[in-house]
Amino acid sequence: MANQNGNMYGLTILSPIIDDPKSKVSHDSALRLYLQNMPRHAYSPFTKVSGTHFCRLVVMDDVVFVGSPAAEEHLKSKYLVFNSNLYGGLDAYLAEMARKIPDVVDDIWSHCVGYPGVADPSAFAAYMKKCQIETTFFFADVNDKTVEQTLRALQMKVEFTAFIERNQGASPAGLLREFAAFWERVRELPLPPAGVKDLAKSHAAIA
Amino acid sequence: MVKLNFHDIQGFVARGYNFPHASFLLAEILDRQAGREFVRHTAGRVTSAERWQQGKPPSTLNIGFTWHGLRKLGLPDATLLSFPDEFYQGMRARNRILGDIGRNDPANWEPVWKENVHVWLAVYAQTPDELATRCGETIGLMRETAGARLLYTQPAAAIKIGGQPTSKEHFGYTDGFGNPDYEGVERDTIPGQGKLTADGKWAPLATGEFILGYPDEARELPACPVPYLLGINGTYMAYRKLHQNVARFRVYLDEKGKQYAGGKEKLAAKFVGRWQDGTPLELSPDRADPALVRNQSRNTNFTYGQDQDGARCPLGSHIRRANPRDAFGFNGDLVNRRRIMRRGMPYGDYTPEDQLASDQDEHGIVFMALGASLFRQFEFVQQQWISYGNDARLGSDKDLLVGCHSGGGDKFVVQGAADAGNAPFICGGLPDFVEMRGGDYFFLPSLTALRLIADGAVDPR
């Protein structure tokens, strides 16, 4: 099962993009325009799909080797490539995509051949699975944890480091007392939002 | 074996002069023809890397240009477009990569960096008088040729303690241990200064890591401007004026030193990876050892392979960040293309330890790093290892001393071990100990290239 490593799932979906010479703006152009204006990082709609650690959408054209000798490979179609490093099973993930961001999913995949829409979640899941290819190898750097566990762990690392810094050298009794208060406080902390805000800002600055 | 032409390489590129006095002159080229005249006359006075048969000269002179300086001197477009992006853009435009943000943002640099800094001239001398004479001659040449205008003079000098010049910097650390050994340099390989070999010995790095025109560690010629003759025997330099907040450093060290089980001096050593006298922590974790400092075959001869947890030398200490040696595994192969040649020099008055220091006084270090690729070497070290900690498993932690901590909240971790005198410790709330006051990227051509530039004979075809 190369698509899976523990509870991590490396999803790769290639959906053929509609080739319609009669359309005013070609589907691949419209899709590129949509994707390049889609909010990213902390503002990405995919932060609402809770299993997503990382995901990426790419319009794939013909494949060109810029070297010597130059080579071109012609594909049957242009493709939308969807990569997602997600936690858990594929069925639950596709169901959550359909439930949480139906408009975004429709906006994107409606440019693809045979897309049935998310209104019927089982038809949507069947379509996505039909377009799926085996991933074979993927980046799995999150220690088999859910997004929520990862966000909590990062939050706890920061809080606990600060706790140590404040209390290093304290007496055992004092340390125990402080730790109890610390634990009461941090267990109630709200879950930090997914995605990195600063990165989102710096992306906006580049754009 | 590479044989270098020391008549053609600038002396500053080949070696640190180790003179007690220096001035760095920043100038603008005023006119193409007159500017070339200035370069012609200067080229005749530039100190090459030739061996000094009669001992050290009273003074030296070296020169470098920004991209805009080379354009002003009328280099052909085909040549100008062949320089690397980062050199064309200059240090100001690279500020996000370098972490020069917040207080260190280019908007806050000294005003000279908003002017047309085209030329950098380095004068080193044995005495203040000889320094003044050589600077006077050089500035005189600017006037006589009407080719250049002096914008700024940056004085620098070795810190004197007890009347004797030392290799101390303002925070009190002995600085300047070791530079990378590379093939072609006329000296014996010093253990610890080149690259690690598979059998744990040290060998010189490839010449092309530091001087253009020769094969580098990838066995390729480094990217070189066209024509090749313009690049060979030249190199690039990152120049940074770094103000040191001496009072802030001393107060912080005093405060944290009281809380740290190992005491203030050991904490200071943990910050840097060397005791303040220069003893490497890796070799002597519990005390400074002057005999070890004096021993050239030992004072840079260490690795981190047996100290993966940073118990002796913290993972984030300054020297371990700047040159991680074998710390990232692969027998040190990951660092061989990330080395820099340093030419630092303090500026401003030194405040002895027992006197009250001020952060407002003009004192700091002129940091200069040389290498064949600013992007691959200096910028990488600055961005990934100084301003970030992921490679060292330190998350977003930055270098305690030179990292930009604007906003506070940064920390430095002493990993330590189970024994009481080496307990783990976290230094939080790091202030900015060092502030960036300005700098740029310079190309330091060979003497041949200087004469080509002066004659308008650079031909990219």
HADDOCK unambig.tbl for C-alpha pairs under 7 A between the chains (distance, minus, plus):
assign (segid A and resid 165 and name CA) (segid B and resid 426 and name CA) 5.39 0.50 0.50
assign (segid A and resid 165 and name CA) (segid B and resid 427 and name CA) 6.91 0.50 0.50
assign (segid A and resid 165 and name CA) (segid B and resid 428 and name CA) 6.47 0.50 0.50
